Amino acid sequence: MLKLGMGTAAIGRPHYINVRSIANNYTSLEEFKQEGLKVLDYAYDLGIRYFDTAPGYGIAEKMIINWLKERMHKDIEIATKWGYTYTANFEKSAEIHEVKEHSLHKLLEQWEESKHLLPYLTSYQIHSATLESGVLENTSVLGKLNFLKNELGLHIGLTSTGQNQLEVLKRAIDIDMEGKPLFDVFQITYNVMDQSLQKICLQLATENKRVIVKEALANGRVFRNKNYPIHSKLYDTLEELASKYSVGVDAIALRFCMDTINPYIVLSGASSTFQLSENRMSLQFTLTEYELALLRQFAVSPHNYWAERKLLLWN
Ligand SMILES: NC(=O)c1ccc[n+]([C@@H]2O[C@H](COP(=O)([O-])OP(=O)(O)OC[C@H]3O[C@@H](n4cnc5c(N)ncnc54)[C@H](OP(=O)(O)O)[C@@H]3O)[C@@H](O)[C@H]2O)c1
């Protein structure tokens, strides 16, 4: 399987927390949906076989269910999540874009829709698990996930976000159900700026756990941006490497993730076929040890990384 997977947040809802490269000018929801379908087909044509979605990504999950019914590709893997409800109604100015709820009620409700992804569905994840939400101690939730794992052979996972990702992962790794670890998939934020999970990801890979990288482009912050003078040396290095390999900065940033933590998949968050074709270039080369060492120098503390991330707006 290609190491590059397709994340569907950007094709499922027009507004997302990131630095936008271009403003989106959709005149209708139908136009937005058609563009998303084009991206899905293009991803498949490029050889991408891993697709990540969630009910919290607007129309994304439903779009994939219908797309699979139509295309009937047999060789695709889908990962979805539960725990967020999309509430923005495609309005950028919405006061609340999504609501998080990690209850058994929400799990059962969202599973009723997500189960239509079967038989392509291979991974079912808690969307943005935190210690505070108590989800990792909720025995009825964990019991239902274990039931799905045993009944359907699903990989059970979680996604993590924020400066205490490491603590969340450590807690999850320790959860056993009927004498076996419950979690097999860990979708984490890792990139050239936040490298704090490097060690634990390498350990997970040796235990045959799946590490899925999200936000490999730091929500667009890896591209040169005058608002972040603090990253100017990183921008110089990324651009030098991009020029050496005749690719974009995005391909270097994605490749950095592939070459440093042995992930199962690195997700592209592309919102267009153009971005996806650029992201796909990450598969055409590998970075040398010297280049990886250069890039490792640009790690910032999780505290600073997430403080900067918090200031990004819904765009
Ligand atoms: N579990 C979770 O809580 C969670 C959270 C975030 C993401 N995810 C998953 O991970 C996937 C990827 O993450 P992400 O989308 O948030 O972050 P990302 O990949 O770090 O960043 C996406 C950003 O990169 C830009 N971009 C991508 N390719 C580009 C190119 N070639 N040239 C210029 N700009 C480019 C996009 O631009 P535009 O702004 O112009 O579109 C967007 O701003 C998501 O689709 C989703 O499936 C999961």
The ligand as an ORCA input file, in Angstrom:
! r2SCAN-3c Opt
* xyz 0 1
  N      -8.531     13.444     13.917
  C      -8.456     14.713     13.899
  O      -8.767     15.384     14.877
  C      -7.941     15.356     12.658
  C      -7.579     16.685     12.690
  C      -7.054     17.221     11.551
  C      -6.910     16.423     10.427
  N      -7.275     15.127     10.415
  C      -7.134     14.280      9.214
  O      -5.881     14.491      8.621
  C      -6.046     14.971      7.282
  C      -4.903     15.926      6.939
  O      -4.796     16.967      7.878
  P      -5.107     18.534      7.645
  O      -5.822     18.716      6.381
  O      -5.815     19.071      8.801
  O      -3.720     19.195      7.755
  P      -2.436     19.387      6.823
  O      -2.272     18.300      5.826
  O      -1.353     19.665      7.784
  O      -2.673     20.749      6.091
  C      -3.582     21.008      5.111
  C      -3.208     22.395      4.573
  O      -2.221     22.249      3.602
  C      -2.577     22.994      2.433
  N      -1.986     22.290      1.275
  C      -1.936     20.965      1.040
  N      -1.234     20.719     -0.090
  C      -0.854     21.940     -0.571
  C      -0.099     22.351     -1.698
  N       0.417     21.485     -2.551
  N       0.100     23.668     -1.894
  C      -0.403     24.558     -1.038
  N      -1.124     24.229      0.063
  C      -1.336     22.917      0.283
  C      -4.071     23.076      2.453
  O      -4.417     24.218      1.746
  P      -5.892     24.891      1.588
  O      -6.130     25.595      2.862
  O      -5.740     25.795      0.465
  O      -6.867     23.786      1.344
  C      -4.292     23.143      3.977
  O      -4.105     24.496      4.384
  C      -7.447     15.557      7.269
  O      -8.040     15.600      5.992
  C      -8.170     14.579      8.160
  O      -8.548     13.420      7.456
  C      -7.771     14.581     11.530
*
